[in-house]
Amino acid sequence: MNAQAVREMLHRRPFEPFEIIMSSGERHVVRHPEFAIVTANRVFVVDPDTERTSFLALLHVSEMRVLQAA
């Protein structure tokens, strides 16, 4: 995955929450565009409910999926 693909997900209007799926199977939900920062090689994701922070290497991002509305 590359940084531009993540930026495109973050800048979609209207924004749709999505999950980042890592090659390990680990999943990280981005509920709002302000909860993620993209650099050239990493994505920094914050879960506002738990205050958990994750630094994700773009090299290991295998997929991004829009979350279905509840």
Summary of the structure (lengths in Angstrom):
residues: 70
radius of gyration: 11.0
end to end distance: 27.2
largest distance: 32.7
contacts: 167
relative contact order: 0.30
helix: 20%
strand: 43%
